[in-house]
Amino acid sequence: MSSRNATREDFQHVIASMKSKEVDPTPYITHRVLFDKVKDEFEQWLNPANGVIKAMIEIG
C-alpha cells in the first residue's frame, strides 16, 4: 500500500476499515499483474485511457 501524502495514522485507519469490512477495496483494483511482468505493463498504466485506478502487483 502506498500514497504520497498519507500518514501512519491514515494507513492504520484504512487497514482497520478494510479488516472490519467497512470498506471494500475491490472496486478500486482495476489491474493485476505478476511481479515478473511489471516491466512489461507499467508504461501502459501511465496512459489514462487504460483506466487504471489501482494496479496490484502479485508476488509469488
VMD Tcl script that builds the backbone (N, CA, C; Angstrom):
set m [mol new atoms 180]
animate dup $m
set s [atomselect $m all]
$s set {name element resname resid chain x y z} {
  {N N MET 1 A 0.833 -1.161 0.000}
  {CA C MET 1 A 0.000 0.000 0.000}
  {C C MET 1 A 0.885 1.234 0.000}
  {N N SER 2 A 0.463 2.221 -0.751}
  {CA C SER 2 A 1.253 3.449 -0.752}
  {C C SER 2 A 0.382 4.633 -1.129}
  {N N SER 3 A 0.844 5.787 -0.707}
  {CA C SER 3 A 0.200 7.039 -1.044}
  {C C SER 3 A 1.192 8.155 -0.768}
  {N N ARG 4 A 1.169 9.157 -1.579}
  {CA C ARG 4 A 2.124 10.249 -1.427}
  {C C ARG 4 A 1.979 11.012 -0.123}
  {N N ASN 5 A 0.770 11.276 0.298}
  {CA C ASN 5 A 0.553 12.182 1.423}
  {C C ASN 5 A -0.044 11.521 2.661}
  {N N ALA 6 A -0.184 10.224 2.668}
  {CA C ALA 6 A -0.803 9.549 3.805}
  {C C ALA 6 A 0.161 9.455 4.979}
  {N N THR 7 A -0.399 9.598 6.171}
  {CA C THR 7 A 0.387 9.452 7.392}
  {C C THR 7 A 0.246 8.027 7.916}
  {N N ARG 8 A 1.028 7.698 8.901}
  {CA C ARG 8 A 0.936 6.385 9.529}
  {C C ARG 8 A -0.485 6.167 10.075}
  {N N GLU 9 A -1.045 7.201 10.676}
  {CA C GLU 9 A -2.398 7.108 11.222}
  {C C GLU 9 A -3.424 6.866 10.114}
  {N N ASP 10 A -3.221 7.496 8.962}
  {CA C ASP 10 A -4.115 7.262 7.823}
  {C C ASP 10 A -4.108 5.791 7.432}
  {N N PHE 11 A -2.922 5.204 7.349}
  {CA C PHE 11 A -2.820 3.794 6.975}
  {C C PHE 11 A -3.465 2.899 8.025}
  {N N GLN 12 A -3.266 3.218 9.294}
  {CA C GLN 12 A -3.880 2.420 10.352}
  {C C GLN 12 A -5.407 2.461 10.236}
  {N N HIS 13 A -5.948 3.621 9.939}
  {CA C HIS 13 A -7.402 3.766 9.776}
  {C C HIS 13 A -7.902 2.967 8.564}
  {N N VAL 14 A -7.197 3.062 7.464}
  {CA C VAL 14 A -7.596 2.339 6.248}
  {C C VAL 14 A -7.541 0.833 6.469}
  {N N ILE 15 A -6.469 0.354 7.070}
  {CA C ILE 15 A -6.328 -1.083 7.321}
  {C C ILE 15 A -7.439 -1.573 8.247}
  {N N ALA 16 A -7.719 -0.818 9.307}
  {CA C ALA 16 A -8.799 -1.197 10.227}
  {C C ALA 16 A -10.144 -1.215 9.506}
  {N N SER 17 A -10.379 -0.257 8.639}
  {CA C SER 17 A -11.640 -0.193 7.888}
  {C C SER 17 A -11.792 -1.374 6.939}
  {N N MET 18 A -10.693 -1.801 6.337}
  {CA C MET 18 A -10.749 -2.957 5.444}
  {C C MET 18 A -10.953 -4.243 6.244}
  {N N LYS 19 A -10.268 -4.372 7.379}
  {CA C LYS 19 A -10.419 -5.571 8.210}
  {C C LYS 19 A -11.844 -5.717 8.735}
  {N N SER 20 A -12.473 -4.601 9.071}
  {CA C SER 20 A -13.834 -4.642 9.614}
  {C C SER 20 A -14.900 -4.712 8.520}
  {N N LYS 21 A -14.466 -4.746 7.272}
  {CA C LYS 21 A -15.364 -4.803 6.103}
  {C C LYS 21 A -16.174 -3.518 5.924}
  {N N GLU 22 A -15.754 -2.450 6.589}
  {CA C GLU 22 A -16.408 -1.154 6.414}
  {C C GLU 22 A -16.129 -0.606 5.013}
  {N N VAL 23 A -14.969 -0.956 4.489}
  {CA C VAL 23 A -14.562 -0.526 3.150}
  {C C VAL 23 A -14.177 -1.756 2.344}
  {N N ASP 24 A -14.704 -1.869 1.142}
  {CA C ASP 24 A -14.357 -2.953 0.220}
  {C C ASP 24 A -13.430 -2.382 -0.847}
  {N N PRO 25 A -12.154 -2.768 -0.849}
  {CA C PRO 25 A -11.212 -2.193 -1.808}
  {C C PRO 25 A -11.334 -2.743 -3.228}
  {N N THR 26 A -12.054 -3.843 -3.411}
  {CA C THR 26 A -12.050 -4.493 -4.729}
  {C C THR 26 A -12.543 -3.623 -5.880}
  {N N PRO 27 A -13.516 -2.717 -5.697}
  {CA C PRO 27 A -13.919 -1.891 -6.844}
  {C C PRO 27 A -12.812 -0.962 -7.359}
  {N N TYR 28 A -11.839 -0.684 -6.500}
  {CA C TYR 28 A -10.759 0.223 -6.891}
  {C C TYR 28 A -9.612 -0.494 -7.593}
  {N N ILE 29 A -9.554 -1.809 -7.455}
  {CA C ILE 29 A -8.472 -2.586 -8.064}
  {C C ILE 29 A -8.867 -2.883 -9.504}
  {N N THR 30 A -8.250 -2.176 -10.426}
  {CA C THR 30 A -8.621 -2.307 -11.833}
  {C C THR 30 A -7.652 -3.172 -12.629}
  {N N HIS 31 A -6.448 -3.358 -12.128}
  {CA C HIS 31 A -5.433 -4.113 -12.857}
  {C C HIS 31 A -4.618 -4.957 -11.880}
  {N N ARG 32 A -4.235 -6.142 -12.319}
  {CA C ARG 32 A -3.369 -7.040 -11.541}
  {C C ARG 32 A -2.292 -7.580 -12.472}
  {N N VAL 33 A -1.103 -7.755 -11.908}
  {CA C VAL 33 A -0.007 -8.293 -12.702}
  {C C VAL 33 A 0.963 -9.021 -11.772}
  {N N LEU 34 A 1.548 -10.084 -12.279}
  {CA C LEU 34 A 2.588 -10.771 -11.523}
  {C C LEU 34 A 3.846 -9.908 -11.501}
  {N N PHE 35 A 4.599 -10.011 -10.422}
  {CA C PHE 35 A 5.786 -9.182 -10.239}
  {C C PHE 35 A 6.728 -9.241 -11.442}
  {N N ASP 36 A 6.929 -10.427 -11.993}
  {CA C ASP 36 A 7.880 -10.550 -13.103}
  {C C ASP 36 A 7.365 -9.947 -14.411}
  {N N LYS 37 A 6.119 -9.486 -14.446}
  {CA C LYS 37 A 5.554 -8.857 -15.643}
  {C C LYS 37 A 5.389 -7.338 -15.500}
  {N N VAL 38 A 5.748 -6.784 -14.345}
  {CA C VAL 38 A 5.564 -5.346 -14.106}
  {C C VAL 38 A 6.263 -4.514 -15.166}
  {N N LYS 39 A 7.469 -4.880 -15.520}
  {CA C LYS 39 A 8.232 -4.113 -16.515}
  {C C LYS 39 A 7.468 -4.019 -17.836}
  {N N ASP 40 A 6.769 -5.079 -18.205}
  {CA C ASP 40 A 6.014 -5.098 -19.460}
  {C C ASP 40 A 4.737 -4.252 -19.387}
  {N N GLU 41 A 4.145 -4.134 -18.215}
  {CA C GLU 41 A 2.841 -3.484 -18.056}
  {C C GLU 41 A 2.907 -2.029 -17.599}
  {N N PHE 42 A 3.963 -1.656 -16.893}
  {CA C PHE 42 A 3.996 -0.370 -16.198}
  {C C PHE 42 A 3.726 0.822 -17.108}
  {N N GLU 43 A 4.350 0.875 -18.246}
  {CA C GLU 43 A 4.172 2.030 -19.135}
  {C C GLU 43 A 2.709 2.189 -19.555}
  {N N GLN 44 A 2.015 1.080 -19.768}
  {CA C GLN 44 A 0.599 1.140 -20.140}
  {C C GLN 44 A -0.255 1.729 -19.017}
  {N N TRP 45 A 0.148 1.484 -17.771}
  {CA C TRP 45 A -0.605 2.004 -16.630}
  {C C TRP 45 A -0.575 3.525 -16.582}
  {N N LEU 46 A 0.432 4.131 -17.167}
  {CA C LEU 46 A 0.568 5.586 -17.143}
  {C C LEU 46 A -0.380 6.284 -18.110}
  {N N ASN 47 A -0.950 5.555 -19.036}
  {CA C ASN 47 A -1.861 6.114 -20.028}
  {C C ASN 47 A -3.278 6.172 -19.443}
  {N N PRO 48 A -3.832 7.369 -19.241}
  {CA C PRO 48 A -5.172 7.494 -18.658}
  {C C PRO 48 A -6.255 6.724 -19.418}
  {N N ALA 49 A -6.060 6.510 -20.703}
  {CA C ALA 49 A -7.052 5.786 -21.499}
  {C C ALA 49 A -7.219 4.340 -21.033}
  {N N ASN 50 A -6.240 3.799 -20.317}
  {CA C ASN 50 A -6.316 2.420 -19.846}
  {C C ASN 50 A -7.114 2.273 -18.554}
  {N N GLY 51 A -7.545 3.383 -17.960}
  {CA C GLY 51 A -8.451 3.339 -16.816}
  {C C GLY 51 A -7.892 2.765 -15.529}
  {N N VAL 52 A -6.602 2.892 -15.321}
  {CA C VAL 52 A -6.014 2.361 -14.091}
  {C C VAL 52 A -6.404 3.238 -12.904}
  {N N ILE 53 A -6.996 2.609 -11.909}
  {CA C ILE 53 A -7.250 3.283 -10.638}
  {C C ILE 53 A -6.225 2.788 -9.627}
  {N N LYS 54 A -6.164 1.475 -9.442}
  {CA C LYS 54 A -5.180 0.873 -8.550}
  {C C LYS 54 A -4.701 -0.411 -9.201}
  {N N ALA 55 A -3.410 -0.478 -9.445}
  {CA C ALA 55 A -2.805 -1.681 -10.006}
  {C C ALA 55 A -2.155 -2.465 -8.873}
  {N N MET 56 A -2.444 -3.745 -8.808}
  {CA C MET 56 A -1.891 -4.607 -7.768}
  {C C MET 56 A -0.795 -5.470 -8.370}
  {N N ILE 57 A 0.317 -5.521 -7.692}
  {CA C ILE 57 A 1.432 -6.367 -8.107}
  {C C ILE 57 A 1.413 -7.598 -7.216}
  {N N GLU 58 A 1.261 -8.754 -7.837}
  {CA C GLU 58 A 1.176 -10.007 -7.095}
  {C C GLU 58 A 2.547 -10.655 -7.020}
  {N N ILE 59 A 2.910 -11.062 -5.828}
  {CA C ILE 59 A 4.206 -11.702 -5.602}
  {C C ILE 59 A 3.947 -13.142 -5.202}
  {N N GLY 60 A 4.651 -14.045 -5.896}
  {CA C GLY 60 A 4.533 -15.442 -5.513}
  {C C GLY 60 A 3.856 -16.314 -6.453}
}
mol reanalyze $m
mol bondsrecalc $m
mol representation Tube
mol addrep $m
